[in-house]
Amino acid sequence: MLKRTIYFSNPVYLRSQNEQLVFNLPNAQGLDEIGKQNTIPIEDIGIVILDHQQITISHGLIAKLLENNVALITCDAKHHPTGLMLNLDGHTLQSARFKAQIEASEPLKKQLWQQTIKSKIANQASMLQYLGIETGNMQRWENDVKSGDAENHEAQAAAYYWKKIFSPLVNLPGYKNLEDFTREREGFYPNNFLNYGYAILRATVARSLVGSGLLPTLGIHHRNQYNAYCLADDIMEPYRPFVDKLVYEFLKENPSQIELTKETKSKLLQIPALDILIDGSKSPLMVGIQKTTYSVYKCYVGESRKITYPLFCT
């Protein structure tokens, strides 16, 4: 089931009542002193984004959101996603699935990482083909990925991909040549758009991992001791080009837009509902991710040797 992504960017008081998310906007123009009250069924929600320093949320609502496996994202004063809260009890067989995940062998994890990188490069190549850009070398790197990607074909493909992806665009402020773009977390725009989109994607993946009874902290490749979402960062890799395409199309339509505005965020909030091809059929991205994370579980318990990843849908 496709869940809703709810975004709050104004002062608001959030609470729960009768299995509903209740939000009051007391300072809305033209309203009486009671303020405007609205409700959303909690069971319909997948992600909640809090993007204002004067938002108040009750502990009761937080508990209800987590109980329903809602990913709760908080943003800092610069409107950048900075926190992610997830349910700790997302599946009835969670303990058994944790055990299988922890005991996964290194050869298995290397094989799963090989599949992940091959899928990521294939989708990056499809994105470039969509833009009419030559991808012969991308296809060669995809075919050459070995177990564990020991030769780091991921990095070779990424260097070419980021040099080319925005090159068809013209008249973007600050760029004389779009092949000068470099992908950096703190880099010049449109890195800020990509970061925001990836934060939504990461939350969607992490939420689905919890729902599949897996621990987002234990990755198949990422092992940063300070990262609580290593597995989410692994599994989201083949999904990144879907975010890239959305950012590209927004820039094409809005070439002068540099800052993250409500319009930009509204566009990026469409990520969970994007169309993808997975397991032979078209599906919303959020539903596709659920298929992917369930297939990861099946690999951990020995029921499968292959992760179900999406194909690029143009």
Buried (B, 14 or more C-beta within 10 A) or exposed (E): EBBBBBBBBEBBBBBBEEEBBBBBBBEEEEEEEEBBEEEBEBEBBBBBBBBEEEBEBBEEBBEBBBEBBBBBBBBEEEBEBEEBBBBEEBBEEBEEBBEBBEEBEEEBBBBBBBBBBBBBBBBBBBBBBBBEBEBEEBBBBBEEBEBBBEEEBBEBBBEBBBBBBBBEBEEBEEBEEBEEBEBEEEEBBBBBBBBBBBBBBBBBBBBBBBBBBBBBBBBBBBEEEEBBBBBBBBBBBBBBBBBBBBBBEBBEEEEEBBEBEEEBBEBBBEBBBBEBBBEEEEBBBBBBBBBBBBBBBBBBBEEBEEBBBBBBBE
